[in-house]
Amino acid sequence: MLMPSSGCGKRRGMTIVESTLVLSVFALLMFGIFEYSRFLMILHITNNAARDGARYAAVNLDKPTNFDTVDYTDGSGVVHPSIIKYTRQRMGSLDKHLQNCLIAAYPVDDVGLNLTPPVIRPKTTDITGVITYPDPFNQSDPNKTAWNNAAFTQRVAVTIKGRYYTALPNFLWMPNHIDLYITALAASEGG
């Protein structure tokens, strides 16, 4: 005796539709978590690299004024990497995830630190009535002072800037890119 059909074929099609909906929401959530985690990793490593670079600069103020960009070889033949090279090494290879990644080391203007809120800006050689603060990334700025022009307890800064591009642009309403500008300070140990 044949039993009447209970609609088993219709249910099979409905399961495929339900699975597709659930998997698409799950995939959307999963890729969003991956993208956000990737950004946080790059942000964390960039912050640590800037902090390590600032500390490295603060303890090496006895090096020449071009030590921010040029390696230094001491009398015993030991090569000390420049501040920029050291900071870039501290980022591992993640600096390649930032487009136009630039690193600068400079002495910090004490007056800016005493403002409310504090302003981190480079020292300047400009002594005119309207003071112009230099761009730390422009090596030929006429108002720029040497990176090691910081007396004892004054601050030395390392700034990293670059543009982070998301892997999935406009995904989960994330912007296409995020500009990073990370600065770390360390107290000078020079004399």
C-alpha positions as MATLAB code, in Angstrom:
seq = 'MLMPSSGCGKRRGMTIVESTLVLSVFALLMFGIFEYSRFLMILHITNNAARDGARYAAVNLDKPTNFDTVDYTDGSGVVHPSIIKYTRQRMGSLDKHLQNCLIAAYPVDDVGLNLTPPVIRPKTTDITGVITYPDPFNQSDPNKTAWNNAAFTQRVAVTIKGRYYTALPNFLWMPNHIDLYITALAASEGG';
ca = [
       0.000    0.000    0.000;
       1.378    3.445   -0.925;
       1.394    6.214    1.619;
       0.541    9.745    0.557;
       3.445   12.159    0.054;
       4.208   14.273    3.136;
       6.009   17.141    1.315;
       9.546   15.855    1.985;
      10.832   17.327   -1.307;
       9.546   20.805   -0.416;
      11.308   20.704    2.961;
      14.626   19.831    1.342;
      14.525   23.043   -0.731;
      13.617   25.095    2.317;
      16.641   23.748    4.225;
      18.975   24.979    1.471;
      17.435   28.479    1.604;
      17.655   28.625    5.411;
      21.259   27.376    5.404;
      22.239   29.980    2.805;
      20.751   32.793    4.883;
      22.408   31.635    8.103;
      25.797   31.042    6.437;
      25.771   34.452    4.724;
      25.133   36.241    8.038;
      27.793   34.090    9.717;
      30.325   34.835    6.948;
      29.563   38.567    7.154;
      30.176   38.520   10.891;
      33.317   36.395   10.584;
      34.963   38.578    7.921;
      34.082   41.682    9.960;
      35.847   40.204   12.985;
      38.903   39.319   10.862;
      39.119   42.831    9.387;
      38.730   44.575   12.725;
      41.280   42.247   14.359;
      43.773   42.909   11.563;
      43.405   46.666   12.076;
      43.861   46.341   15.848;
      46.996   44.228   15.334;
      48.555   46.846   13.045;
      47.562   49.649   15.420;
      49.054   47.802   18.393;
      52.337   46.980   16.656;
      52.680   50.543   15.336;
      52.158   51.961   18.835;
      54.779   49.622   20.282;
      57.257   50.408   17.501;
      56.870   54.168   18.063;
      57.371   53.702   21.809;
      60.459   51.520   21.269;
      61.844   54.002   18.734;
      61.364   56.938   21.124;
      63.146   55.064   23.896;
      65.960   54.114   21.498;
      66.334   57.767   20.474;
      66.323   58.964   24.095;
      69.219   56.726   25.116;
      71.277   57.508   21.994;
      71.388   61.306   22.124;
      75.186   61.169   22.045;
      75.067   59.930   18.431;
      75.538   62.319   15.452;
      72.691   64.527   14.220;
      72.147   62.313   11.163;
      71.657   59.184   13.321;
      67.909   59.460   12.814;
      68.398   58.381    9.186;
      71.976   56.981    8.967;
      73.449   53.979   10.807;
      76.302   54.727   13.225;
      79.470   52.666   13.572;
      81.287   53.162   16.869;
      85.044   52.898   17.467;
      84.917   49.155   18.129;
      83.153   48.480   14.800;
      79.684   47.868   16.229;
      76.972   49.152   13.886;
      73.998   50.806   15.568;
      70.920   51.013   13.305;
      69.458   54.471   12.753;
      66.341   55.458   14.696;
      64.138   55.088   11.639;
      65.609   51.692   10.736;
      65.292   50.487   14.336;
      61.663   51.619   14.544;
      60.858   49.976   11.214;
      62.475   46.740   12.411;
      60.293   46.851   15.526;
      57.235   46.839   13.238;
      58.368   43.559   11.712;
      57.063   43.493    8.172;
      53.751   45.119    9.089;
      54.984   48.518    7.912;
      54.182   47.192    4.437;
      50.492   47.207    5.414;
      50.652   51.000    5.731;
      50.817   52.888    2.448;
      53.368   55.734    2.498;
      54.659   54.685    5.919;
      56.912   57.484    7.210;
      58.872   57.652   10.461;
      60.373   60.779   12.023;
      62.379   61.475   15.185;
      62.494   64.986   16.642;
      62.901   66.960   19.870;
      59.603   68.139   21.339;
      58.732   71.785   22.028;
      58.344   72.180   25.815;
      55.896   75.076   25.450;
      53.471   72.868   23.531;
      53.586   70.221   26.249;
      52.610   72.830   28.861;
      49.457   73.872   26.985;
      46.015   72.584   27.978;
      45.509   70.173   26.277;
      49.171   69.379   25.541;
      50.337   69.746   21.938;
      53.149   67.524   20.699;
      55.095   69.517   18.140;
      58.748   69.663   17.087;
      61.153   72.282   18.373;
      61.818   75.046   15.915;
      64.762   77.250   15.017;
      62.348   80.016   13.964;
      62.774   83.055   16.224;
      60.560   85.481   14.333;
      57.409   86.954   15.871;
      55.168   84.345   14.211;
      56.747   81.001   15.053;
      56.543   78.331   12.382;
      56.864   74.765   13.591;
      58.639   72.387   11.203;
      57.187   69.350    9.528;
      59.088   66.453   11.132;
      58.876   64.415    7.919;
      60.467   67.125    5.758;
      64.249   66.760    6.109;
      64.897   70.042    4.298;
      62.580   72.228    6.433;
      64.627   75.330    7.357;
      62.995   75.519   10.818;
      63.842   71.929   11.712;
      66.182   71.246   14.614;
      68.354   68.169   14.989;
      66.633   65.147   16.532;
      69.190   65.072   19.379;
      68.684   68.728   20.364;
      67.004   67.795   23.645;
      68.507   68.616   27.025;
      68.238   66.316   30.031;
      64.558   65.512   30.836;
      63.258   67.198   27.672;
      61.245   64.962   25.384;
      62.218   63.183   22.180;
      59.406   61.952   19.948;
      59.069   59.332   17.254;
      56.071   59.643   14.956;
      54.839   57.030   12.505;
      52.271   57.948    9.914;
      50.719   55.995    7.104;
      47.455   54.978    5.520;
      45.852   51.648    6.372;
      43.643   50.185    3.644;
      40.961   47.720    4.613;
      41.002   44.350    2.864;
      37.270   44.536    2.166;
      36.466   48.196    1.395;
      33.069   49.436    2.569;
      32.453   46.087    4.240;
      30.264   46.405    7.327;
      30.290   50.184    6.780;
      34.048   50.420    7.373;
      35.863   53.203    5.541;
      38.072   52.432    2.559;
      41.157   53.624    4.451;
      42.182   54.876    7.887;
      44.994   57.395    8.364;
      47.302   56.496   11.243;
      49.391   59.105   13.042;
      51.106   57.569   16.060;
      53.488   59.539   18.313;
      55.447   58.313   21.323;
      57.539   60.418   23.686;
      60.531   59.549   25.867;
      62.427   61.745   28.301;
      65.913   62.638   27.150;
      68.829   61.071   28.941;
      71.361   63.364   27.299;
      73.264   66.156   28.928;
];
